[in-house]
Amino acid sequence: MKKGRIFSGMQPSGKFHLGNYLGALENWVRLQHDYECFFCIVDWHALTSSYEDTRRLPEHIHDMALDWLSGGLDPEKNVIFVQSHVKEHAELHLLLSMITPLSWLERVPTYKDKLQQLGAQGKEINTYGFLGYPELMTADIILYKADTVPVGEDQLPHLELCREIVRRFNHLYGEVFPEPQAKLSQAPLLPGIDGRKMSKSYGNEIPFAASPEDLRARVRLMVTDPQRVKKTDPGNPDVCTVHTFHKIFSRDELDEIVMSCRNAAIGCVDCKKRLAERMVSALADIHVRRAELEANPGRVREILAYGAERARQVAAATMEEVRQVMHLS
Ligand code: SF4
């Protein structure tokens, strides 16, 4: 018996790094056992802030699907699909836009912040699409009558807006949609190999698709305790990036590693080697699944087509109901 229905999406913006995997995908992989899940590659959302050059969008969608599947999402257990393959998202978005006061969208805290931040990067995003982002997100969620949405704390205002829109719709036309509840996820924050936030723009990321050799090479480059110059110097794991990774990948031997570092019983080279082997073995299944999918390039396309078909059935039934209560049939 499933606990409920989940909708969650990600924008296709290029290949995953390990931080993306541990930050979101790993959580989805756990949730798929307990919930009926709709996982959506939200390509229209990607256009709300990056609409100028769309040439690489198909490649990014394919890469994202490959990352999800190799990460362990089961295409039979879950509905995995691309947003623009199910046109009902656009129809519901349009109808919801009729009943949503502009002020509700303008007061979303992240709206003005992002407008400023992206504007400073030279992006012209003073557009309806950018303002309407949470409206489209609402349509995505309620189209499947999802009752649960996994979110980080920063996305709570979006979900609150979604719930307000649902209440307004139900009040105007009758009870059609459940009010989705937030399922807060606490993801471990993974630094890049230089100790700053992991980001492709800093060039400090560990690609999710990294081969074992690449993983080992990147771990070798990780910054450690800068005060530890010689192997005989006691180290301070609290300021060491390698230690942050050990906390995730070597939990069962963490105490011993910390003690050995503080007592100078282990050198940084050996400590990194231990981490690299832990990471290689933790990600081994992912590498196998990725290799299988890469050997069969049509498979990802088939899975997305199958997912879109299943999503469309649910979306069509919801829209039938919506049109009826709005007297649009
Ligand atoms: Fe970091 Fe390990 Fe070196 Fe200690 S021994 S400073 S935890 S790499």
Boltz pocket constraint, residues with backbone or C-beta under 6 A from the ligand:
constraints:
  - pocket:
      binder: B
      contacts: [[A, 224], [A, 225], [A, 228], [A, 235], [A, 236], [A, 237], [A, 240], [A, 241], [A, 242], [A, 243], [A, 257], [A, 260], [A, 261], [A, 262], [A, 266], [A, 267], [A, 268], [A, 269], [A, 271], [A, 272]]
      max_distance: 6.0
